């Protein structure tokens, strides 16, 4: 019985939590109510049996447990009694679809009034259910600092009366952008951690994909579909991106037989679905680029002309120096290292970005300009924080010194 209850907790706890946030209007009260509901389930279900609708039972139980707790506190604060009566008189827990509650919670955690780092932390904590310690470890932040960030975000939601809703009309596009950005930030930190000992963090990329699937199910907008496709195509390469010793393996050198064909198939289908809307956004275009890579049998047979053309369109939408850098690398693969190098040298905004110097170094190496390549690799090494990337750069420097 305990294993069944644990399985229900894994499957339903964040859904129940989202509904309790709507019903109680408070994150901490909802978290306490969720714990009380599952504690009651552990006590009652072994003798009474699991209810036909355990999710509804948990929501109802958690709601009444919270009201009881507020009434107990009313002995010290008369205003709490009014609060309890208001909650008891409000709509039944099943008055709104529970899946809509999850979508409301996503938009609340990603509200643009919150700082971006707070959006990420709150999303991972309240929607994904990660502990404060897990989030702090993933982003190399002290746990007390991360906890304060989450508390401040919750207080901001309460004090600013940020609505617990999915916006409509023109607000939806603005708010959806924030949601997609947060999901992709979480994914990128899992796919290529900014620091640490691992090439990837499968737990974080997995959570981001789970969030994107939820978003697409509940709000199938083309950019949400495109983002899910992009992440699946990138995730398909995850196991090939590192060696058995944990060292970084570049895209050109990866064993493509290790790529996940099921994820590629699903990702390409999502890209085609997103493109069919004829409203191309940055995530859909990046997904289309990833699809070209995924369908190529090797780096040599990649359709670099198509990739450059897609980057041209993408740069027209988003004037990002990182996108310009990626385009320059694609141009180098299409037209030769000198062409790519000239484009990289025009990008002035990324002097402190280690991948800029790594890309320059690689093109200089291909051109046989070993001394300049070594200097560029050394600049990249000074800026890199991830250990596998640092080892890769050190190997390149050593190879050039030998040559």
C-alpha positions, 0 to 999 in steps of 0.5 A: 500500500505504501508503494502505491501511495508513493506512486500517487504522490509522484504522479499527482502531488504537483497537480494537487499542489497547483489546485491548492494554491488556487483554492488557498491563495498562498504557496506556503499554506498549499504546501502545508496542506499537501503534506497534511493530505498525504499524511492523512492518506498514509493513515486512512487508505491502508484500512479504508482503501484508495478512493476512486479519485485519489487526486480529488480526495487529496485536494478536498482533504488538503483544503479542509486541513488548511481551513482547520489550521487557520481556525486554530490560529484564529484563537490568536488572530481574529482576522484568521477566522474571517480568512477561514470562513472565506475559504470555506465558502468559496467554490468547490475544489472540482469547480475548475479543471486541475490541468488548468491549475497547473497552467495557471501556476506556470504563468504565475511562477514566470510572471515578468514582475519577478526577476529571471533567477527568481522565475527559474527557482520558483518554477523548479521548486513549485512546479517541478517539486525539486528541493531547495538544495537540489536547485541550489546544487544545480545552479551552484548557489548557496542553499540559504541564498536560493531559499531567500530568493524563493521566499522573496518571489512568493512575497512579491506574488502576494504583495503585488497581488499577481493574479493566478491566471493564464492571461488572455489577449495581447498579454498572452504573447508577452507572458508566454515568452517568459514561460518559454524562456524559463523552460529553456534556461532550465533545459540549457543548464541541464544540457550544458551546465555553466559550471561543474564536473559534468557535461550534462545534467539529465535531471534538469533537462528532463524537468524542462522537457516535462514542463514543455510537454505539459505546456504543449498539452495545455496550450499548443501554441506554435512556439511552445511546440517549437521549443519542445521539438528543439529540446527533444532534438538536442536531448537526442544527442546527450549520451553521445556528447561525453565519453566514458571518462566524462570528457566532452565530445564535439558534434563533429566527432560524436558517434551518431549511432548513439543518438536517440532516434525516437527523440529525433523522430518526435522532435522532427515531427514537432518542428514540422507541426510548428512550421505549419503554423506559418508563424516562425518564432526563434524557438521554431527556427532553432528547432529547424536548425537542430532538425537539419543536424539530426537528420545528417548522417555525418558532419560532412554531409550536413546541409550547411547552406540550409543551416546558414539560411535558417540562421539568416532568418533567425538573426532577422528576428533576434539580433543576438550576438550568440546567434551571430556566433553560431551563424559564423560557425555554420558559414565556416562549415559552408564556405571555409574557416576564413569566412567564418573567422572574419564574421566572428572577428566582427562580433564585439559583444562576446569578449568574455564568452569562452565559446567565442574564443573557442570557436576562433581557436578552432578555425585558426587551428583548421587554417594551420595558424597554430600560435594564434589558435593556441592563444585563443584556446588559452583565452577560452580556458581562462573563461570556461567554468565547466570542468569537461570543457576545460579539459577539452581546451587543455587537450587542444592546447597540448596538441598544438604545442606538440605540433 
